């Protein structure tokens, strides 16, 4: 898992947490912490940081859809 974080493989991280561990909260918390620290620097976000924000939004929406279907 640490290798996935080191190479910004956010989709893979979400897939592993969601499908294998049935954990929807931890990856979102970690992505949010990553984005929060990036924003606090006041510098322009990198492509990886912007992409992780997009992944965060998609993951949140998927979680909402799954909870609505149950």
Protein Blocks (a to p, Z undefined) as FASTA:
>chain_A
ZZmmmnopaklmmmmmmmmnopaklmmmmmmmmmmmmmmnopacdfklmmmmmmmmmmmm
mmmmmmmmZZ
